[in-house]
Amino acid sequence: MRPRSLTGTRRHVAAALIVLACTSASHALQIVDARDGVAVEAILSVKEPTRIRIEGAPITDVFGNIHSSACGGMAAGTSGSPGSPVAPLSPVVNPAGEIVVECDRDKGEIYVRPVATASDGSAAAGKPVNLFISSAHATYTLILRRADTPADTILIRDRSVPSAPVDGRAPSSPSGPSAHHVRAMKALLVAMASDRVPPDVRVDELNQPVQLWAEARFALMRRYEGRGLTGEKYLLQNVSGAVMVLAEQEFDRPDSKAGGQVLGVAVEHHQLRPGESTSVYVIRRGGER
């Protein structure tokens, strides 16, 4: 097979892998590095609430196309004061709104859930939700892509703003894989996406159908083993009559007890029209095979 150009694949597939690699080890925690005025993407569950918080600071305001809010009875604290609650949102129901917001005033966090828009209770396919989340220091723009995933937490981390000390000590950062481990995963991903495999990585050609969803044809094409990691390259085709929107978190699941812990997932194309296909890459800690 002729190697494909990695001009596009290297940018968005590798970035997706790093995002999930840093979150899967943190028990369904999406860590998004953000700064004032720059839009960042995250995943929004279409059926379960998603918790949003800012590292080291309480949320003070939320702006967006909000359907309703349970924050209307909260007293607004002084913006930016320690422990200040989320500012109250309008209690009036907006029929055209996209999202329901609830507040945890003690922790300065919010919980959001998209409003069902289709007759079957599902959210509008392919349409992201835009939210502006403010602290005393900055306002962050979140582009939330809808996906059928479990309840999750989005942690907004701004490295340009010093975190408030806790008991005289700087708060600890969420744990994640080491830089060496991330480099090894990126190298394996590039090898899988480019079909340029180093000699110390074994490749097994499989082409095994895997049961996923009725709307998709899914097959494990190749397995890569080496350097303490196992890589799996899948081919997913949309066999339904509707547009399919994919998210990495939907593939963050073991296929067997011996499969090894999932460290990262990357999806080459997140939106498929009927008949279109995409590659899906899963990287695991070396399993018992």
C-alpha positions as CSV (number, residue, x, y, z in Angstrom):
1,M,0.0,0.0,0.0
2,R,1.3,3.4,-0.9
3,P,2.0,5.6,2.2
4,R,-0.4,8.5,2.6
5,S,0.6,12.0,3.2
6,L,0.5,12.9,6.9
7,T,0.1,16.7,6.4
8,G,-3.5,16.6,7.7
9,T,-3.4,13.3,9.6
10,R,-0.4,14.3,11.8
11,R,-2.1,17.5,12.9
12,H,-5.6,16.4,14.0
13,V,-5.2,12.7,14.6
14,A,-2.1,13.1,16.8
15,A,-3.8,16.0,18.7
16,A,-6.8,13.9,19.4
17,L,-4.6,11.0,20.7
18,I,-2.8,13.3,23.1
19,V,-6.1,14.7,24.4
20,L,-7.5,11.3,25.2
21,A,-4.2,9.9,26.4
22,C,-4.1,12.6,29.0
23,T,-7.7,12.0,30.1
24,S,-8.3,8.3,30.0
25,A,-5.9,7.7,32.9
26,S,-7.7,10.4,34.9
27,H,-11.0,8.5,34.9
28,A,-13.1,10.3,32.2
29,L,-11.6,13.7,32.8
30,Q,-11.2,16.0,29.7
31,I,-8.4,18.4,30.3
32,V,-8.5,21.3,27.9
33,D,-5.7,23.9,27.8
34,A,-7.3,27.2,27.2
35,R,-6.6,30.9,27.4
36,D,-8.7,34.1,27.2
37,G,-10.2,34.6,23.7
38,V,-9.2,31.3,22.2
39,A,-11.8,28.7,21.3
40,V,-11.1,25.1,22.4
41,E,-13.1,21.9,21.7
42,A,-14.4,19.3,24.2
43,I,-17.0,16.5,24.2
44,L,-20.5,17.0,25.5
45,S,-22.6,13.9,26.4
46,V,-26.0,14.0,24.7
47,K,-27.7,12.0,27.4
48,E,-25.8,12.6,30.7
49,P,-24.7,15.8,32.5
50,T,-21.3,17.1,31.8
51,R,-19.5,18.9,34.7
52,I,-17.4,21.9,33.8
53,R,-14.8,23.6,36.1
54,I,-11.8,25.9,35.9
55,E,-8.6,24.7,37.5
56,G,-7.8,26.9,40.5
57,A,-10.7,29.4,40.1
58,P,-14.5,29.4,40.5
59,I,-16.7,30.0,37.5
60,T,-18.4,33.4,37.8
61,D,-20.5,33.6,34.6
62,V,-21.8,31.5,31.8
63,F,-23.0,32.8,28.5
64,G,-24.6,31.0,25.6
65,N,-27.8,29.9,24.0
66,I,-29.2,28.6,27.4
67,H,-32.6,26.8,27.5
68,S,-33.0,27.0,31.3
69,S,-31.0,27.2,34.4
70,A,-31.3,26.1,38.0
71,C,-29.0,28.9,39.1
72,G,-31.6,31.6,39.3
73,G,-32.0,31.4,43.1
74,M,-28.4,31.8,43.8
75,A,-26.9,35.0,45.2
76,A,-24.1,36.3,43.1
77,G,-20.8,36.7,45.1
78,T,-18.2,39.3,44.4
79,S,-16.6,38.4,41.1
80,G,-13.2,36.8,41.6
81,S,-13.4,36.6,45.4
82,P,-12.3,33.2,46.9
83,G,-15.1,30.7,46.8
84,S,-17.5,33.1,45.0
85,P,-20.4,31.1,43.4
86,V,-21.4,30.9,39.8
87,A,-23.3,34.0,38.9
88,P,-27.0,33.4,38.6
89,L,-28.4,32.8,35.1
90,S,-31.9,33.8,33.9
91,P,-34.5,31.4,35.3
92,V,-36.7,32.1,32.3
93,V,-37.1,29.2,29.8
94,N,-35.8,30.0,26.4
95,P,-37.6,27.6,23.9
96,A,-34.9,28.0,21.3
97,G,-32.1,27.3,23.8
98,E,-29.7,24.5,23.3
99,I,-28.5,23.6,26.8
100,V,-29.7,23.2,30.4
101,V,-27.3,24.6,33.1
102,E,-27.2,23.7,36.8
103,C,-24.8,25.2,39.3
104,D,-22.8,24.0,42.3
105,R,-22.4,27.3,44.2
106,D,-20.1,25.9,46.9
107,K,-17.5,24.6,44.4
108,G,-18.0,27.2,41.6
109,E,-18.8,24.6,39.0
110,I,-21.6,24.0,36.5
111,Y,-23.3,21.0,35.1
112,V,-24.6,21.2,31.5
113,R,-26.9,18.9,29.4
114,P,-28.0,19.5,25.8
115,V,-31.7,19.9,25.1
116,A,-33.2,17.0,23.1
117,T,-34.4,18.3,19.7
118,A,-35.3,15.2,17.8
119,S,-38.5,13.1,18.2
120,D,-36.4,10.1,19.4
121,G,-34.9,12.3,22.2
122,S,-31.5,12.6,20.6
123,A,-29.6,15.9,20.2
124,A,-29.2,17.7,16.9
125,A,-26.6,15.7,15.0
126,G,-23.4,17.5,14.1
127,K,-24.3,20.9,15.7
128,P,-21.8,21.9,18.4
129,V,-22.8,23.9,21.5
130,N,-20.9,27.2,22.1
131,L,-20.4,28.3,25.7
132,F,-18.5,31.2,27.2
133,I,-17.2,30.3,30.7
134,S,-15.8,33.2,32.8
135,S,-13.7,33.4,35.9
136,A,-12.4,36.5,37.6
137,H,-9.3,36.4,35.3
138,A,-10.5,35.3,31.8
139,T,-13.4,34.2,29.6
140,Y,-13.0,30.9,27.8
141,T,-14.8,29.8,24.6
142,L,-15.8,26.2,24.6
143,I,-17.0,24.4,21.4
144,L,-18.8,21.4,22.7
145,R,-19.2,18.5,20.2
146,R,-22.1,16.2,21.0
147,A,-21.4,12.5,21.5
148,D,-23.2,9.5,23.0
149,T,-20.7,9.2,25.9
150,P,-21.1,8.7,29.7
151,A,-21.1,11.5,32.2
152,D,-17.8,13.4,32.1
153,T,-15.9,16.3,33.5
154,I,-14.3,19.1,31.5
155,L,-11.4,20.8,33.3
156,I,-10.4,24.1,31.9
157,R,-6.7,24.7,32.5
158,D,-5.1,28.1,31.8
159,R,-1.3,28.0,32.1
160,S,-1.1,31.8,31.7
161,V,-3.0,32.4,34.9
162,P,-1.4,31.5,38.2
163,S,-3.6,29.2,40.3
164,A,-4.6,30.3,43.7
165,P,-2.6,28.7,46.5
166,V,-4.2,26.1,48.8
167,D,-2.9,26.2,52.4
168,G,0.2,28.1,51.2
169,R,0.9,25.4,48.5
170,A,0.3,25.4,44.8
171,P,-2.4,23.0,43.8
172,S,-1.3,19.8,42.2
173,S,-2.0,19.2,38.6
174,P,-4.0,16.2,37.4
175,S,-1.8,13.2,36.8
176,G,-1.3,11.9,33.3
177,P,1.2,9.9,31.2
178,S,4.8,10.9,31.2
179,A,6.3,12.9,28.3
180,H,8.2,9.7,27.2
181,H,5.0,7.7,27.1
182,V,3.2,10.4,25.1
183,R,6.1,10.5,22.6
184,A,6.0,6.7,22.3
185,M,2.2,6.8,21.6
186,K,2.7,9.6,19.0
187,A,5.4,7.6,17.2
188,L,3.2,4.5,17.1
189,L,0.2,6.5,15.8
190,V,2.3,8.1,13.1
191,A,3.5,4.6,12.1
192,M,-0.1,3.3,11.9
193,A,-1.4,6.3,10.0
194,S,1.5,6.4,7.5
195,D,2.0,2.6,7.1
196,R,5.7,3.2,7.8
197,V,6.4,0.7,10.6
198,P,9.7,0.5,12.4
199,P,11.4,-2.9,12.4
200,D,10.9,-3.4,16.2
201,V,7.1,-3.2,15.8
202,R,5.2,-6.4,14.7
203,V,2.2,-6.0,12.4
204,D,-0.6,-8.6,12.1
205,E,-3.0,-8.3,9.2
206,L,-6.5,-9.2,10.5
207,N,-9.5,-7.7,8.7
208,Q,-11.8,-9.0,11.4
209,P,-15.4,-7.6,11.6
210,V,-16.3,-6.2,15.0
211,Q,-19.8,-5.6,16.2
212,L,-20.3,-2.0,17.0
213,W,-23.6,-0.2,16.0
214,A,-26.3,-1.2,13.5
215,E,-25.5,2.1,11.7
216,A,-21.9,1.2,11.2
217,R,-19.7,-1.4,9.6
218,F,-16.6,-1.8,11.8
219,A,-13.5,-4.0,11.3
220,L,-10.2,-4.4,13.0
221,M,-7.7,-4.2,10.1
222,R,-4.3,-4.4,11.7
223,R,-2.7,-4.9,15.1
224,Y,0.7,-3.4,15.9
225,E,2.8,-4.6,18.9
226,G,6.0,-3.3,20.2
227,R,7.7,-0.9,22.7
228,G,5.3,-2.0,25.4
229,L,2.3,-0.8,23.4
230,T,-0.4,-2.3,21.3
231,G,-1.9,-0.4,18.4
232,E,-5.2,-1.3,16.6
233,K,-6.2,0.2,13.3
234,Y,-10.0,0.0,12.6
235,L,-12.0,0.9,9.5
236,L,-15.5,2.3,10.2
237,Q,-18.1,2.9,7.5
238,N,-21.4,4.7,7.9
239,V,-24.0,2.3,6.5
240,S,-27.0,4.4,7.7
241,G,-28.9,7.0,5.7
242,A,-27.9,9.9,8.1
243,V,-24.8,11.9,8.9
244,M,-22.8,10.2,11.7
245,V,-20.8,12.2,14.2
246,L,-18.0,10.4,16.0
247,A,-16.0,11.2,19.1
248,E,-12.8,9.5,20.5
249,Q,-14.5,8.7,23.8
250,E,-16.9,6.3,22.1
251,F,-14.0,3.9,21.4
252,D,-12.4,4.2,24.8
253,R,-13.5,0.7,25.9
254,P,-11.8,-2.7,26.2
255,D,-12.6,-5.4,23.8
256,S,-11.3,-8.1,26.1
257,K,-9.8,-8.5,29.6
258,A,-6.5,-9.2,28.0
259,G,-6.6,-6.3,25.6
260,G,-4.7,-3.9,27.8
261,Q,-5.7,-0.5,29.2
262,V,-6.7,2.1,26.6
263,L,-4.2,4.9,26.6
264,G,-5.4,6.8,23.5
265,V,-7.9,6.9,20.7
266,A,-7.8,9.0,17.5
267,V,-10.5,9.3,14.8
268,E,-9.4,10.5,11.4
269,H,-12.7,12.0,10.3
270,H,-15.3,12.9,13.0
271,Q,-18.3,13.4,10.6
272,L,-19.3,10.8,8.0
273,R,-22.0,11.1,5.4
274,P,-23.8,8.0,4.3
275,G,-21.4,5.5,2.8
276,E,-18.2,7.4,3.9
277,S,-15.5,5.7,5.9
278,T,-12.8,6.7,8.4
279,S,-9.8,5.1,10.2
280,V,-10.0,4.7,14.0
281,Y,-6.8,4.2,15.9
282,V,-6.7,2.7,19.4
283,I,-3.5,2.5,21.5
284,R,-3.3,0.3,24.6
285,R,-0.8,-0.6,27.2
286,G,0.7,-3.9,26.1
287,G,-1.9,-6.6,26.9
288,E,-1.6,-10.3,27.5
289,R,-1.8,-12.0,24.1
